[in-house]
């Protein structure tokens, strides 16, 4: 189905179109004049992972579920098993993936031929299975199943919420109509709005925002330097040293003004405003950075902690006001009250 023949979600309003009318989704390679829909860009996937953005619209998930196409189509894995599986493509909002099911040739056409040299002769599954999850828990760099000499990123999802399958887009018409009628665009801070805008410019190719994501903490991801095309970002020790520097909140606050790089400025502002409520993946990467810094005697000073820690009930909200459970949000305790007031 052609893109002009189906209503487009408001989530995609900020994306540019190619000359055929297809929105240039956030995960594909592009240059100033065109986009390569047959190429999933690992640079861009890293930024999506770090900032917890949708692979189609490039907007944040927040508390919304994220959905993945399950390879193989057939129900070979149960919901519980899916929560332990890895996906080589970045997740998407439900409304974005159902829209893609209508307009993407690979997702909309049963038996569609695979278009690259590594899968020549293969066809799309006759039925597509899509599974949803509450959060992305980790992102790993593993060898590609198609090109053993390179590494690609795999997304580990947690909190299985449900699934659906289809053989043709027409089977999803009622689901799509319901999603459109209840569609709500996530509210963005000025910093995140700026990052999203930079990331989806044709001329950027995602590289400046990917560089900012590395400095925000993605540089500490295991095997990130082995990911396809990432050596251009990690060959110099500059980003690693800067990322180590920005693990300290006071240094981060000093860094984020008048540095001459808009992506870095927006990234530092985003880190500061999300300091106690970072997406799980980048929070884990920054924790790995802190462990490395401590091993080198370079760790920032630790604030004095007080409750909630283990004192909060298993399902009680965290007193910091994030809306998350206290055991997950601040399992070790909150910074002392006089410091906490300066963080919100």
Secondary structure, DSSP 8 states (H G I E B T S, - for coil): --GGGS---GGGTTS-B-TTS-B--TTEEE-SS-EEEEEE-HHHHHHHHHHTB-TTT--B-TTS-EEEEETTSS--S-HHHHTT-EESS--B-HHHHHHHHHH-HHHHSTT-B--SGGGTT-B--SSEEEEEEEEEEEEEEEE-SS-TTSEEEEEEEEEEEEEEEESSGGGGHHHHHHHHHT-------HHHHHHHHHHT-TTTTTHHHHHHHHHHTGGGSTTGGGBTTTHHHHSSSHHHHHHHHTTSHHHHHHHTSS-S-HHHHHHHHHHHHTTTS--HHHHHHHHHHHHHHHHTT-------EES-GGGS-TT-B-TTSSSSBHHHHSTT-EE-HHHHGGG-
